[in-house]
Amino acid sequence: MTNFDQRYQQVQTQYNAAQITIMQQAPSFSDKQRKHNRDSMLDRVQSIWIDGVLEPSLQGAAQIMLTLASRPDAVSTPFQQVLQEFDRARPLLPAGTHIGQIYDHANGEVLILGEPGAGKTTLLLELTRDLLQRARQDETYPIPIVFSLSSWAATHLPLTEWLVLELTGKYQISRDLARYLVQTDQVLPLLDGLDEVSTDSRETCVTAINSYRQGHGSVPTIVTSRL
């Protein structure tokens, strides 16, 4: 098991009228610790999702060329009514278009839709592989980490808190390190399986994702879901 350096967090309390507000400062790490933790996290994502899931699934399997189409109407935006003025048929993307090209064109804001078995998770992991390479080449690039939204419905937590919970539980890192990575926008969340959230919780989940993006707008966010 990879060891992660950690420092105990400092907690400050402030009494204000009838309530107590607890302000948690992000733990501090030395440059050497930060590099070690970052490299270890990149290796862990690579080991779990690329070496452990993607590569075995592709090995010996016939490559199927996916047909991709743009669906801007699938996402509500503040400019929805304006965009409707220029509504067009859903154009098919050129054959061979790579998910990394789509990611760059969309400035890291991607919703991958498809029927069951269409290859959404495979596409997501291919993007993860590319983003891992970018993160290794650029130390300022956030760490791409895959999260399964199916477990969010059990908590209904704000996404920042849920990401910390998933990092500590699924990726086996300290809470201090998990909170540091999330608070300092060093996590690039790839959220798989919005459709796996129960119907009565899905709208709340979307709200949680949107709230996270409002507070961490500079961090790319990718979501997959069935049609």
C-alpha positions in Angstrom: 0.0 0.0 0.0 1.3 3.4 -0.9 2.0 5.7 2.1 0.8 9.3 1.9 2.4 12.0 4.0 0.0 13.9 6.1 -0.1 16.8 8.6 -2.8 17.3 11.2 -5.3 19.9 10.3 -5.8 23.1 12.3 -9.3 23.9 13.3 -10.5 27.3 14.3 -13.8 28.1 15.9 -15.6 31.4 15.9 -18.6 32.2 18.0 -21.1 34.4 16.1 -24.5 35.3 17.7 -26.5 32.1 18.2 -24.2 29.8 16.1 -20.7 28.4 16.1 -19.0 28.3 12.8 -16.1 25.9 12.4 -13.6 26.9 9.8 -11.3 24.1 8.7 -8.0 25.2 7.1 -6.5 23.0 4.4 -3.6 21.0 5.8 -0.2 22.2 4.7 2.4 20.0 3.0 6.0 20.6 2.1 6.9 20.7 -1.6 8.4 17.2 -1.3 5.3 15.9 0.4 3.0 17.4 -2.2 5.0 15.9 -5.1 5.1 12.5 -3.4 1.4 12.6 -2.7 0.5 13.7 -6.2 2.7 11.1 -7.9 1.2 8.4 -5.6 -2.4 9.5 -6.4 -1.7 9.5 -10.2 -0.2 6.0 -9.9 -3.2 4.8 -7.9 -5.7 6.0 -10.5 -3.6 4.5 -13.3 -3.4 1.1 -11.4 -7.1 0.9 -10.6 -8.8 2.2 -13.7 -6.4 2.0 -16.6 -4.2 -1.1 -15.8 -7.0 -2.8 -13.8 -10.1 -2.0 -15.9 -9.5 -0.3 -19.2 -6.6 -2.3 -20.6 -7.9 -5.7 -19.7 -11.3 -4.8 -21.3 -9.6 -3.8 -24.5 -7.2 -6.7 -24.7 -8.2 -9.2 -27.3 -11.5 -7.4 -28.0 -12.5 -6.2 -31.4 -12.3 -2.5 -31.6 -15.7 -0.9 -32.3 -15.7 2.5 -33.8 -18.2 4.5 -31.8 -20.5 7.0 -33.6 -20.5 10.2 -31.6 -23.0 13.1 -31.9 -23.1 16.5 -30.3 -26.1 17.0 -28.0 -25.9 20.7 -26.7 -29.7 20.5 -26.0 -29.1 17.9 -23.3 -27.7 20.4 -20.9 -29.5 23.5 -19.6 -27.5 26.7 -19.7 -28.2 30.4 -18.9 -28.2 31.0 -22.6 -30.7 28.2 -23.4 -33.3 30.5 -25.1 -30.7 32.3 -27.2 -29.2 29.0 -28.3 -32.6 27.7 -29.3 -32.7 30.4 -31.9 -29.9 28.6 -33.6 -31.1 25.1 -32.9 -29.9 22.6 -35.5 -30.0 18.9 -36.0 -27.6 16.9 -33.9 -24.5 16.7 -36.0 -22.5 13.5 -36.1 -18.9 14.1 -35.2 -16.3 13.1 -37.8 -15.3 9.4 -37.7 -12.3 8.9 -35.5 -13.0 11.9 -33.3 -11.1 11.3 -30.1 -12.8 12.0 -26.7 -9.8 14.2 -25.8 -10.6 16.5 -28.7 -14.2 16.8 -27.5 -13.0 17.5 -24.0 -10.7 20.3 -25.2 -13.4 21.7 -27.5 -15.8 21.8 -24.6 -13.3 23.3 -22.2 -13.5 20.3 -19.9 -17.3 20.4 -19.5 -18.5 17.2 -20.9 -21.7 15.1 -20.4 -21.4 11.7 -22.0 -24.8 10.2 -22.9 -25.5 6.7 -24.3 -27.7 3.6 -24.0 -26.6 0.8 -21.7 -23.6 -1.0 -23.1 -22.9 1.8 -25.6 -19.4 2.3 -24.2 -19.8 5.3 -22.0 -17.5 4.1 -19.2 -14.9 2.9 -21.7 -14.9 6.4 -23.3 -14.6 7.9 -19.8 -11.6 5.7 -19.0 -9.9 6.5 -22.3 -10.3 10.2 -21.4 -8.9 9.4 -17.9 -5.8 7.8 -19.5 -5.2 10.9 -21.6 -5.7 13.3 -18.7 -3.4 11.2 -16.5 -0.7 11.8 -19.1 -1.4 15.5 -19.1 -1.2 15.6 -15.3 2.2 13.8 -15.3 3.6 16.3 -17.8 2.2 19.4 -16.0 2.3 19.6 -12.2 -0.3 22.3 -12.2 -2.9 20.1 -14.0 -5.5 18.6 -11.6 -5.5 14.9 -11.0 -8.2 13.0 -12.9 -10.0 10.7 -10.6 -13.0 8.5 -11.4 -16.0 8.5 -9.0 -19.1 6.3 -9.2 -22.2 8.4 -8.5 -24.2 5.3 -7.4 -22.8 5.8 -3.9 -23.8 9.5 -3.7 -27.5 8.7 -3.1 -26.6 7.0 0.2 -25.2 10.2 1.6 -26.8 13.2 -0.2 -23.8 15.2 0.9 -22.5 18.3 -0.9 -20.2 17.1 -3.6 -17.1 18.5 -2.0 -17.8 16.4 1.2 -18.7 13.4 -0.8 -15.5 13.6 -2.9 -13.5 13.6 0.3 -15.5 10.6 1.6 -14.9 8.7 -1.6 -11.2 9.5 -1.6 -10.7 8.2 1.9 -13.0 5.2 1.5 -12.3 4.0 -2.0 -8.9 5.4 -2.7 -7.6 4.7 0.8 -5.9 8.0 1.5 -5.9 10.1 4.6 -8.8 12.5 5.2 -6.3 15.4 5.6 -4.9 14.6 2.1 -8.3 14.1 0.6 -9.5 17.4 2.0 -6.4 19.2 0.8 -6.8 17.9 -2.8 -10.4 18.8 -3.0 -10.1 22.2 -1.3 -7.2 23.3 -3.5 -8.9 22.2 -6.7 -6.4 19.5 -7.4 -9.0 16.9 -8.2 -10.6 16.6 -11.6 -13.7 14.6 -11.0 -14.9 12.1 -13.6 -18.4 11.2 -12.4 -19.6 7.9 -13.8 -23.3 6.8 -13.8 -25.7 9.6 -13.1 -28.4 7.2 -14.2 -27.4 4.8 -11.4 -28.7 7.4 -8.9 -32.3 6.6 -8.0 -34.9 8.6 -9.8 -36.1 10.4 -6.7 -32.6 11.5 -5.9 -31.3 12.3 -9.3 -32.4 15.9 -9.4 -30.8 16.5 -6.0 -27.6 14.9 -7.3 -27.6 17.2 -10.4 -28.1 20.2 -8.0 -25.1 19.0 -5.9 -23.0 18.8 -9.1 -24.0 22.2 -10.2 -23.3 23.7 -6.7 -19.9 22.1 -6.8 -19.2 23.6 -10.2 -20.3 27.1 -9.1 -17.6 26.9 -6.3 -15.0 25.2 -8.4 -15.7 26.5 -11.8 -12.0 26.4 -12.9 -11.9 22.6 -12.5 -13.2 20.5 -15.4 -16.1 18.1 -14.7 -17.1 15.1 -16.7 -20.4 13.2 -16.1 -21.7 10.0 -17.8 -25.4 9.0 -17.9 -27.8 6.9 -19.9 -30.1 8.7 -22.3 
